[in-house]
């Protein structure tokens, strides 16, 4: 565990900056922002593994031209949604989404390799265009 953490702290900050956002993320998040939505990114990245989880996450968003109002680094995303008065959690980790729903929030599960075979009754989305449309439906 200690060796893994040391390796992570030496490499993750550098590698994550080159990560590309999902197709359409910048455009659809910008549309949501223009429509008056507050954009808060909650990441499970913490300084336990990164040297500056907050800074590196913000920089990755900037490099991908994704607008945001706030970035929060925490392992308990559902609880932070409640604290921050966030209405909707969009995440690729089903357990985060299910925890948010148990706390009275709405959630969308972003499909990915790690969750595609896991069962959930929550609504799944595959693209940022789908996210945008679902948010429109939820706002009605």
N, C-alpha and C positions, 0 to 999 in steps of 0.2 A: 504494500500500500504506500509506504513512504517513498520508495523508488518511483512508483507511478506518479505520485504527486510532484516529486522533484522534476521528473521528465515533463509533466504537463506545464509546470510553471516556466520551464525553459523554452517550450515550443508553442503552446497554445496561443499566446498573445500574438505571435508572429503569423501563425497559420490562419487564424480566424479572420484576419483582415482581408485575406484573398478569397474568402467564401462568397459565393454569388447568391444573391437573393433569388427566390422563386420567380419564375417568369410572371410579369405583370404586377409584381408587388409594388414597385415604385409608383406606377400609374394609378392603381386602384387605391392605395393608401393615400396618395395625393388627392384623389377625388373625395375620399371620405373626409379628409382634413378640410378641403374647400367647402364641403357641405356642413361644416361646423362640428364634426366629431372630434373629441379629444383623443389623440393617439398616444397610448402608453404601452411600451414594450416591457414585458416582464420576462426576464430570462433566469434560468436556473444557474447561470454562470456566477460563480462566487470567487472571492479572493483566496479561497482554499486551494483552488487549482490555477487561477489566473493571477497575474501580478496586479492588474488593474481591470477587473471585470467590467466595471461601470464605463471607464474610458474606452476600452477596446470595443465594447458593444455599441457605444455611441458612434465611434469612428467607423465601424463596419456599416452601420446604417447610413452614415454620411457618404461613404464610398459607393454605396448602392443607390444613392439619391432617394432614400426613403425618409419622408418627413416624420417627425415625432415631437411630442410635447415633453415626454419624460421617459426615462429608462430606469427600471427597477431590477436590481439583482437580488434574488431570493430563491430559496428552495421551496417555500410554501406559497405558491402562486395564488391559490384560492383565497387564503386568508388576506393576502395583500390586496386582492381585488376588492374584498369587503372594506378594508381600511381605506383604500383610495376611492371608494364609491364607483367602481368600474362595473358596468352593466353586463358586459359580454367578454368572455375569455375565448380566444381562438388559440388552440395549442395542438401540437401533434402527440402529446402524451395524454392518453385517455384518462389516467388516474387524476391528473390535474383538472381536467374538464369535469369529471364526475364529482370531484370534491367541490368544485365551484357550484355545480348544480345543487348539491346537498346544502349549500349555504344560501340558496335562493337566487343564484345568478343564472344567466343563460350561457351556453357554451357551444362552440363548434369544434369538431375534431378535424384537424387538417391531416388528411391521409398521407402516409409515408411508408417507407420500407419497414420501419420498426413497429408500426401498429396495424398494418394491413390485414393481418391474420387474427387480430384480437377482436373479441366480440364486445359491442357496446350498443346501447339503444339510442345514443346521442346522434345528432345529425352530423354527417361527415361531409367535408368539402375537399375538392381536389385542386382547385385553382383559386387565385385571388379574384378572378371574375365571379366565381361561385360565392366567395365570401361576400363580395360587394352586393350581389343580388340577395343573399340571405339576410344581410343587414337591412337592406331595403324592405324586405318582407317583415322582419321583426319590428321595424319602426312604424308599420301601419297599425 
